[in-house]
Amino acid sequence: MAYDSFMDFFVITAFRKYNVDKSILFPKDHVHLIPTSDGKLEVFPIENIEVKRPLVEAEKFTLSLIEFSPKIPYIIGIIHLYRRIECYDSQ
């Protein structure tokens, strides 16, 4: 996720049902979100790109940043990683 201060919206990857390969992202794999005054997110359509749903963590990432600081920095990005838990048995 990133925040575009020039356009004043968040850029986040699309929901996985759209077959987004997060290792090779293209413009079509992104969703542009604008926070509304009532605490929700509105999708900002981009010309010639299909409107898609954002990934499920979009609200958690964006709205918590806005609550943290009403003035969002010019450059901000979040990397969200998944970790798999494995058990190691030395026996």
Phi and psi restraints in degrees (value plus and minus 20) as a CYANA .aco file:
   2 ALA   PHI    -163.7  -123.7
   2 ALA   PSI     141.2   181.2
   3 TYR   PHI    -135.2   -95.2
   3 TYR   PSI     106.7   146.7
   4 ASP   PHI    -118.1   -78.1
   4 ASP   PSI      83.4   123.4
   5 SER   PHI     -91.4   -51.4
   5 SER   PSI     -45.7    -5.7
   6 PHE   PHI     -89.7   -49.7
   6 PHE   PSI     -64.6   -24.6
   7 MET   PHI    -111.3   -71.3
   7 MET   PSI     -33.0     7.0
   8 ASP   PHI      42.2    82.2
   8 ASP   PSI      28.2    68.2
   9 PHE   PHI    -167.2  -127.2
   9 PHE   PSI     144.4   184.4
  10 PHE   PHI    -112.1   -72.1
  10 PHE   PSI     126.3   166.3
  11 VAL   PHI    -137.8   -97.8
  11 VAL   PSI     103.3   143.3
  12 ILE   PHI    -160.4  -120.4
  12 ILE   PSI     136.5   176.5
  13 THR   PHI     -93.4   -53.4
  13 THR   PSI     134.2   174.2
  14 ALA   PHI     -94.2   -54.2
  14 ALA   PSI     141.5   181.5
  15 PHE   PHI     -78.8   -38.8
  15 PHE   PSI     125.5   165.5
  16 ARG   PHI     -85.1   -45.1
  16 ARG   PSI     -38.8     1.2
  17 LYS   PHI     -85.0   -45.0
  17 LYS   PSI     -33.0     7.0
  18 TYR   PHI    -109.0   -69.0
  18 TYR   PSI      -5.8    34.2
  19 ASN   PHI      36.4    76.4
  19 ASN   PSI      29.2    69.2
  20 VAL   PHI    -103.1   -63.1
  20 VAL   PSI     102.9   142.9
  21 ASP   PHI    -113.9   -73.9
  21 ASP   PSI      83.2   123.2
  22 LYS   PHI     -92.0   -52.0
  22 LYS   PSI     -23.8    16.2
  23 SER   PHI    -109.0   -69.0
  23 SER   PSI     -37.7     2.3
  24 ILE   PHI    -159.4  -119.4
  24 ILE   PSI      70.7   110.7
  25 LEU   PHI    -112.7   -72.7
  25 LEU   PSI     121.8   161.8
  26 PHE   PHI    -140.3  -100.3
  26 PHE   PSI     144.2   184.2
  27 PRO   PHI     -73.0   -33.0
  27 PRO   PSI     -53.9   -13.9
  28 LYS   PHI     -87.8   -47.8
  28 LYS   PSI     -34.7     5.3
  29 ASP   PHI    -110.2   -70.2
  29 ASP   PSI     -18.8    21.2
  30 HIS   PHI    -128.1   -88.1
  30 HIS   PSI     131.8   171.8
  31 VAL   PHI    -142.1  -102.1
  31 VAL   PSI     118.9   158.9
  32 HIS   PHI    -127.9   -87.9
  32 HIS   PSI     103.0   143.0
  33 LEU   PHI    -140.4  -100.4
  33 LEU   PSI     119.1   159.1
  34 ILE   PHI    -137.1   -97.1
  34 ILE   PSI     105.3   145.3
  35 PRO   PHI     -90.8   -50.8
  35 PRO   PSI     115.9   155.9
  36 THR   PHI    -116.0   -76.0
  36 THR   PSI     146.8   186.8
  37 SER   PHI     -87.9   -47.9
  37 SER   PSI     -39.6     0.4
  38 ASP   PHI    -113.3   -73.3
  38 ASP   PSI      -3.9    36.1
  39 GLY   PHI      59.8    99.8
  39 GLY   PSI       4.3    44.3
  40 LYS   PHI    -138.4   -98.4
  40 LYS   PSI     155.9   195.9
  41 LEU   PHI    -135.0   -95.0
  41 LEU   PSI     116.6   156.6
  42 GLU   PHI    -135.3   -95.3
  42 GLU   PSI     113.9   153.9
  43 VAL   PHI     -95.4   -55.4
  43 VAL   PSI     109.8   149.8
  44 PHE   PHI    -116.7   -76.7
  44 PHE   PSI      91.0   131.0
  45 PRO   PHI     -92.2   -52.2
  45 PRO   PSI     120.3   160.3
  46 ILE   PHI    -130.5   -90.5
  46 ILE   PSI     114.5   154.5
  47 GLU   PHI     -77.3   -37.3
  47 GLU   PSI     114.6   154.6
  48 ASN   PHI      48.3    88.3
  48 ASN   PSI      -4.0    36.0
  49 ILE   PHI    -145.6  -105.6
  49 ILE   PSI     108.2   148.2
  50 GLU   PHI     -78.2   -38.2
  50 GLU   PSI     114.5   154.5
  51 VAL   PHI     -96.1   -56.1
  51 VAL   PSI     106.1   146.1
  52 LYS   PHI    -145.6  -105.6
  52 LYS   PSI     144.7   184.7
  53 ARG   PHI     -99.0   -59.0
  53 ARG   PSI     123.9   163.9
  54 PRO   PHI     -96.0   -56.0
  54 PRO   PSI     145.2   185.2
  55 LEU   PHI     -82.3   -42.3
  55 LEU   PSI     138.0   178.0
  56 VAL   PHI     -83.3   -43.3
  56 VAL   PSI     -44.9    -4.9
  57 GLU   PHI    -103.0   -63.0
  57 GLU   PSI     -17.5    22.5
  58 ALA   PHI     -75.4   -35.4
  58 ALA   PSI     -68.7   -28.7
  59 GLU   PHI     -83.5   -43.5
  59 GLU   PSI     -62.8   -22.8
  60 LYS   PHI     -79.7   -39.7
  60 LYS   PSI     -63.0   -23.0
  61 PHE   PHI     -90.3   -50.3
  61 PHE   PSI     -73.9   -33.9
  62 THR   PHI     -93.2   -53.2
  62 THR   PSI     -68.9   -28.9
  63 LEU   PHI     -87.5   -47.5
  63 LEU   PSI     -53.2   -13.2
  64 SER   PHI     -88.6   -48.6
  64 SER   PSI     -53.7   -13.7
  65 LEU   PHI     -85.5   -45.5
  65 LEU   PSI     -59.9   -19.9
  66 ILE   PHI     -87.3   -47.3
  66 ILE   PSI     -59.6   -19.6
  67 GLU   PHI     -85.5   -45.5
  67 GLU   PSI     -56.7   -16.7
  68 PHE   PHI     -85.0   -45.0
  68 PHE   PSI     -61.9   -21.9
  69 SER   PHI    -172.1  -132.1
  69 SER   PSI      98.0   138.0
  70 PRO   PHI     -84.9   -44.9
  70 PRO   PSI     -43.3    -3.3
  71 LYS   PHI    -120.2   -80.2
  71 LYS   PSI      84.1   124.1
  72 ILE   PHI     -99.2   -59.2
  72 ILE   PSI     114.2   154.2
  73 PRO   PHI     -81.5   -41.5
  73 PRO   PSI     139.9   179.9
  74 TYR   PHI     -83.8   -43.8
  74 TYR   PSI     -57.5   -17.5
  75 ILE   PHI    -142.1  -102.1
  75 ILE   PSI      99.4   139.4
  76 ILE   PHI    -168.3  -128.3
  76 ILE   PSI     122.1   162.1
  77 GLY   PHI    -171.1  -131.1
  77 GLY   PSI     131.0   171.0
  78 ILE   PHI    -149.1  -109.1
  78 ILE   PSI     113.3   153.3
  79 ILE   PHI    -129.2   -89.2
  79 ILE   PSI     104.1   144.1
  80 HIS   PHI    -128.4   -88.4
  80 HIS   PSI      95.6   135.6
  81 LEU   PHI    -131.9   -91.9
  81 LEU   PSI     128.2   168.2
  82 TYR   PHI    -127.1   -87.1
  82 TYR   PSI     119.4   159.4
  83 ARG   PHI    -141.1  -101.1
  83 ARG   PSI     120.0   160.0
  84 ARG   PHI    -118.7   -78.7
  84 ARG   PSI     112.3   152.3
  85 ILE   PHI    -112.0   -72.0
  85 ILE   PSI     107.3   147.3
  86 GLU   PHI    -144.2  -104.2
  86 GLU   PSI     131.1   171.1
  87 CYS   PHI    -123.0   -83.0
  87 CYS   PSI     119.5   159.5
  88 TYR   PHI    -136.0   -96.0
  88 TYR   PSI     104.0   144.0
  89 ASP   PHI    -138.0   -98.0
  89 ASP   PSI      93.1   133.1
  90 SER   PHI     -93.2   -53.2
  90 SER   PSI     -30.2     9.8
